[in-house]
Amino acid sequence: MPMDEFRLKFDSPDGRYSVLVENDGASCWAYLIESDRGNILKDVFLYSPIESREDFNKVAMAEGATPVLINRYASESAIIDSLDTSSLKIGWSSTSGSFSILYRDSPIAAVYADHQRGFSKALIGSSGFGEEWDENRYKQNFR
């Protein structure tokens, strides 16, 4: 049974950005938002609250539905079907516009100011969902 949908908002220490974490019941994403304009600057796939699918449902996507993660891009840790929202936290980098999402104090995704797509432990390879996790890049930006 899919978990409840939710939205969480986190503000950056400098007030320039917010991160919106949104689970719509089909997938969970984080969005970097410019605080003064409300523009979405970047996004990153966090996890799937439901089992991944074999193929995209192009009809549903054409009608505006969020894409469900498909098997060929899903890592072993892609599915989180039960999550307490208090276990999600944001780690802000000293580089403005870079952040990581922590689940139970471990990073699961990150967005970097110098890279257009987000990186996620839920992903294999590169796709419309984002980039596969890069531990070295994470350590250079957050440790």
N, C-alpha and C positions, 0 to 999 in steps of 0.2 A: 504494500500500500504506500503510495507516495506521501512524502511529508508535507506539512502545511507550507503554503506559500508565505514568503516574508520579504520585507525590504528593511535594510539597515543603512544608516548614513553615518559616516565618520568624517570629521573635518581635520584638515592638515594643521599642524602647529602654527604655521605662518598665516593661516586663514585664506590662502590663495586658491586652495583646492578642496573638494570633497570627494569621497569615494562612496558610491551607492552600490550596495550589495543586494542583488535581487534574485530570488528564487521564484520562478513562475510555475513550479510544479513539473516542468519538463527539463529545465536546466537552470544552473545558477551561474551568474556572471557578476563581475565587478566593473564599474564604470568610473573613470577619472573625469570629474566635472570641474570646470572653471567656476569658482564661487561667484564672481561678479557678473558673469554672463549666463551661466547655466548650461554652457555648451559641453557636450560630451567630447572629450579629447581623445580618450583611448578606452579600450575595454580588454578584459581578460576572462576566459572561461575558468570557472573554479571547480565545478564538479557536476555530476548528473545525479539528480534525486531518483531517477528511474533507470531501468536497464537500457543499455545502448541498443540501437536498432541496426539492422543490416544495411538499410539504405535511407536516404533522406525522403521525407514526405513532401514532395515538391508542391503539391496542391495546398497543403496546410501552410507551407512557407510563403507561397504566393499570396495567401490570405492574411499574412502578417504574423503567423505563429513563429515563435522562437524555434530554431532548429534543434532537434533532439540529437545528442551525440551518436555518431555511428561507430560500429565495431572497429573499423580499421584505424580510427584515430583515438580509441579509448585505451588508456593504460590500465594496469591492474588496480590502481587506486582511484579510478574515475568515478565509481559509484559510491555515493554516501547517501543512504536511504533514511537515515535518522540522525538529525543534528540538532543540538541545543545551540541556539543562536548566540548564547553567551560564550561559546567556545571559539567564536570567530573574532579576530583582532586584526588591526592594521599596524604594520611596521612602516614608518616613514623613513626614507633615506635622507641623508644630508643633501643629496641632489634633488632640488625642487622638482616636483612632478613625478618622482619615482616612489613606488610603494610596494609592499608585499602584503599578502593576505596570510594570516596564520590561523591554523585550525588546531586546537589543543596545543598551542605554543610551537607548532612546527609549520614552516612555510609550505603552502600548497600552490601559490601563484605569485607572480610579480609583474609589475609594469615599470619600464625604465624610460626616462625622459628622452634618451637617445635612440629608442627603437619603437617603431610604429605599433608592432603587435605585442600582446602580452605573452608571458611564458607560464605554463601550467604543468603541474605534476600529473594532472588528469589526462594529458595528451601524449600521443605518440606521433612524431613527425611534425610537419608544418601543414596547416590547413586554414580554412576560414575560421576555425575555432581559435587559432593562435599558434604559438610555437611550443615545442617540447621543452620541458624544464632544462635549465642550464645552471648546474650547481656552482660552477666557477664564477659565472656572471653574478649570481646571487651573492656569493661571498664577497666579491669585489665591491658590491654596492651596499651591503647591509651588515658587514661584520667588522 
